[in-house]
């Protein structure tokens, strides 16, 4: 069955097929990445305890918890940037473009593997890593409390995951749009966009503020505290869907090109 004979109705069977293909093609990269990160974090957390460079109150996993969340986001964005590499390869593109599945199924499988699957595997890995670090700390120091196991349901973790889902949609678009150096180019576009937006926003606020009374900036800051949080999530969800939609259109154009 060729790609042209596939109907436009979403098929969960075809979705699972494409998802398994993404995982199979990237599992080696994922494994190497997870092992390298785990070894790096383990060395940071454990070596000072073993060498007695610090006191027995060494926090163990707490010492690398923040780095772990940062690497989760960075690693996921790098992997997302590479997920459509075969589409931009003259020798491999036909393998992807002729898959018996729709563009929506291919994109949704790529998004699912880069967000849900990646996040699930990452959380399980971090939980295991935190247990290993705490066990080594306890064995070498004799202090087993507190035993800090990674809690994936804490507020900062959930906030990090939601933030990753948003940025992942941008890098997914970059993975489809750019042919080479997808991660660097997407990151550069984000930086330029943010700097440009902040510049024009500040200029606009300054010009408007000068025409108001001196309490303008104080009042707008007080008002912003009330609506900034819900507005942030509303805009984030809207932009995430918008970037996924742009990714779909770009991938569809490649599919029919």
C-alpha positions as CSV (number, residue, x, y, z in Angstrom):
1,X,0.0,0.0,0.0
2,X,1.5,3.3,-1.1
3,X,1.2,6.6,0.7
4,X,-1.1,7.9,-2.0
5,X,-3.6,5.2,-1.3
6,X,-3.9,6.0,2.4
7,X,-7.3,7.7,3.3
8,X,-7.3,10.9,5.2
9,X,-9.1,9.4,8.2
10,X,-6.9,9.1,11.3
11,X,-5.9,5.5,12.0
12,X,-4.6,4.5,15.4
13,X,-3.0,1.4,13.9
14,X,-0.9,3.5,11.4
15,X,-0.1,6.0,14.2
16,X,1.3,3.1,16.3
17,X,3.3,1.9,13.3
18,X,4.9,5.3,12.7
19,X,5.5,5.8,16.4
20,X,7.3,2.5,16.7
21,X,9.4,3.5,13.7
22,X,10.4,6.8,15.3
23,X,11.4,5.0,18.5
24,X,13.3,2.3,16.7
25,X,15.2,4.8,14.6
26,X,16.1,7.0,17.6
27,X,16.5,4.5,20.4
28,X,20.3,4.2,20.0
29,X,20.7,8.0,20.2
30,X,18.3,8.1,23.2
31,X,20.2,5.4,24.9
32,X,23.6,7.0,24.4
33,X,22.3,10.3,25.5
34,X,20.7,9.0,28.7
35,X,23.8,7.0,29.6
36,X,26.0,10.0,29.1
37,X,23.8,12.3,31.1
38,X,23.3,9.8,33.9
39,X,27.1,9.2,34.1
40,X,27.7,13.0,34.2
41,X,25.2,13.6,37.0
42,X,26.3,10.5,38.9
43,X,29.9,11.8,38.9
44,X,28.8,15.3,40.1
45,X,26.7,13.9,42.9
46,X,28.7,10.9,44.1
47,X,32.4,11.7,43.6
48,X,32.6,14.5,46.2
49,X,30.9,12.2,48.8
50,X,33.3,9.3,48.1
51,X,36.4,11.5,48.2
52,X,35.2,13.2,51.4
53,X,35.6,16.6,49.8
54,X,32.5,17.7,51.5
55,X,30.8,17.0,54.9
56,X,28.5,14.1,55.5
57,X,25.6,16.4,55.0
58,X,26.2,16.4,51.3
59,X,22.7,16.6,49.8
60,X,23.2,13.8,47.2
61,X,20.6,14.0,44.5
62,X,19.5,17.4,45.6
63,X,22.9,18.7,44.4
64,X,22.0,17.8,40.8
65,X,18.2,18.1,40.8
66,X,18.2,21.4,39.1
67,X,20.7,20.4,36.5
68,X,18.6,17.3,35.8
69,X,15.6,19.3,34.9
70,X,17.7,21.6,32.6
71,X,19.2,18.6,30.8
72,X,15.8,17.1,30.4
73,X,14.6,20.1,28.5
74,X,17.9,20.6,26.5
75,X,18.1,16.9,25.6
76,X,14.5,16.8,24.5
77,X,14.9,19.8,22.2
78,X,18.1,18.5,20.6
79,X,16.4,15.1,19.9
80,X,13.4,16.9,18.5
81,X,15.6,18.9,16.2
82,X,16.9,15.6,14.7
83,X,13.6,13.8,14.4
84,X,13.0,14.7,10.7
85,X,16.6,14.4,9.5
86,X,15.7,11.7,7.0
87,X,13.2,14.1,5.4
88,X,16.0,16.4,4.4
89,X,18.2,13.6,3.1
90,X,18.2,13.0,-0.6
91,X,18.9,9.3,-0.1
92,X,16.5,8.6,2.8
93,X,13.6,11.1,2.2
94,X,11.6,8.6,0.0
95,X,11.5,6.1,2.8
96,X,9.7,8.6,5.0
97,X,7.5,10.2,2.3
98,X,6.3,6.8,1.0
99,X,5.2,5.5,4.4
100,X,1.6,4.3,4.3
101,X,0.3,6.9,6.7
102,X,-1.1,10.5,6.5
103,X,0.9,13.6,7.2
104,X,-1.1,14.1,10.5
105,X,-0.2,10.6,11.7
106,X,3.5,11.2,10.9
107,X,3.5,14.5,12.7
108,X,1.4,13.4,15.7
109,X,3.7,10.3,16.1
110,X,6.8,12.5,16.0
111,X,5.2,14.9,18.6
112,X,4.1,12.0,20.8
113,X,7.5,10.3,20.8
114,X,9.3,13.6,21.4
115,X,7.1,14.7,24.3
116,X,5.1,11.9,26.0
117,X,7.4,9.0,25.4
118,X,10.6,11.1,26.0
119,X,9.2,12.6,29.1
120,X,8.0,9.3,30.5
121,X,11.4,7.6,29.9
122,X,13.2,10.6,31.3
123,X,11.2,10.7,34.5
124,X,11.7,7.0,35.1
125,X,15.4,7.4,34.4
126,X,15.7,10.3,36.8
127,X,13.8,8.4,39.5
128,X,16.2,5.5,39.2
129,X,19.2,7.8,39.1
130,X,18.1,9.6,42.3
131,X,17.7,6.2,44.1
132,X,21.2,5.2,42.9
133,X,22.7,8.5,44.0
134,X,21.0,8.3,47.4
135,X,22.1,4.7,48.0
136,X,25.7,5.5,47.2
137,X,25.6,8.6,49.4
138,X,24.1,6.5,52.3
139,X,26.7,3.7,51.9
140,X,29.6,6.1,51.9
141,X,28.4,8.5,54.6
142,X,26.3,6.3,56.8
143,X,23.5,8.8,56.7
144,X,20.3,7.6,55.1
145,X,18.1,10.5,56.0
146,X,16.9,12.4,54.2
147,X,16.5,10.0,51.3
148,X,15.7,12.3,48.4
149,X,14.0,10.4,45.7
150,X,13.0,12.5,42.6
151,X,9.3,13.5,42.8
152,X,7.9,13.9,39.2
153,X,4.7,15.5,40.5
154,X,6.2,18.5,42.3
155,X,5.2,21.9,41.1
156,X,8.5,22.9,39.6
157,X,8.8,19.6,37.6
158,X,5.3,20.0,36.2
159,X,6.1,23.6,35.3
160,X,9.3,22.4,33.5
161,X,7.4,19.7,31.6
162,X,4.8,22.2,30.4
163,X,7.5,24.6,29.4
164,X,9.3,21.8,27.5
165,X,6.0,20.9,25.7
166,X,5.8,24.5,24.5
167,X,9.4,24.9,23.3
168,X,9.3,21.4,21.8
169,X,6.5,22.5,19.4
170,X,8.8,25.3,18.2
171,X,11.8,23.0,17.7
172,X,9.5,20.5,15.9
173,X,8.7,23.2,13.4
174,X,12.4,23.9,13.1
175,X,13.1,20.2,12.5
176,X,10.6,20.3,9.5
177,X,11.6,23.7,8.2
178,X,15.4,23.7,8.3
179,X,17.5,21.3,6.4
180,X,20.7,21.5,8.4
181,X,21.8,22.7,11.9
182,X,18.1,22.6,12.9
183,X,18.7,23.1,16.6
184,X,21.1,26.1,16.3
185,X,18.9,27.8,13.6
186,X,15.7,27.3,15.6
187,X,17.4,28.6,18.8
188,X,18.7,31.6,16.9
189,X,15.3,32.4,15.5
190,X,13.8,32.2,19.1
191,X,16.5,34.5,20.5
192,X,16.1,37.1,17.7
193,X,12.3,37.0,18.1
194,X,12.4,37.4,21.8
195,X,14.9,40.3,21.7
196,X,12.9,42.0,18.9
197,X,9.6,41.6,20.8
198,X,11.1,42.9,24.1
199,X,12.6,45.9,22.3
200,X,9.5,47.0,20.5
201,X,7.3,46.2,23.6
202,X,9.5,48.3,25.9
203,X,9.6,51.2,23.3
204,X,5.8,51.0,23.0
205,X,5.3,51.0,26.8
206,X,7.8,53.9,27.2
207,X,6.1,56.0,24.6
208,X,2.7,55.3,26.0
209,X,3.9,55.7,29.6
210,X,5.3,59.1,28.9
211,X,1.9,60.3,27.8
212,X,0.4,59.1,31.1
213,X,0.8,60.2,34.7
214,X,3.7,59.0,36.8
215,X,1.7,56.2,38.4
216,X,1.2,54.5,35.1
217,X,4.1,51.9,35.5
218,X,3.1,51.2,39.1
219,X,-0.5,50.6,38.1
220,X,0.3,48.4,35.2
221,X,2.7,46.3,37.3
222,X,0.0,45.8,39.9
223,X,-2.6,44.9,37.3
224,X,-0.2,42.5,35.5
225,X,0.2,40.4,38.7
226,X,-3.5,39.5,38.6
227,X,-3.8,38.2,35.0
228,X,-0.2,37.3,34.0
229,X,-0.4,33.6,35.1
230,X,-3.7,32.6,33.4
231,X,-2.8,34.6,30.4
232,X,0.6,32.9,30.2
233,X,-1.0,29.5,30.0
234,X,-3.7,30.5,27.5
235,X,-1.1,32.1,25.2
236,X,1.2,29.1,25.6
237,X,-1.4,26.6,24.7
238,X,-2.5,28.7,21.7
239,X,1.0,29.2,20.4
240,X,1.8,25.5,20.9
241,X,-1.2,24.5,18.7
242,X,-0.2,27.2,16.2
243,X,3.4,25.9,15.9
244,X,2.1,22.3,15.5
245,X,-0.3,23.5,12.8
246,X,2.6,25.2,11.0
247,X,4.6,22.0,11.3
248,X,1.8,20.1,9.8
249,X,1.5,22.4,6.8
250,X,5.2,22.4,6.2
251,X,5.4,18.6,6.4
252,X,2.4,18.3,4.1
253,X,4.0,20.5,1.5
254,X,7.1,18.2,1.6
255,X,4.8,15.2,1.3
256,X,3.2,16.5,-2.0
257,X,6.3,18.2,-3.4
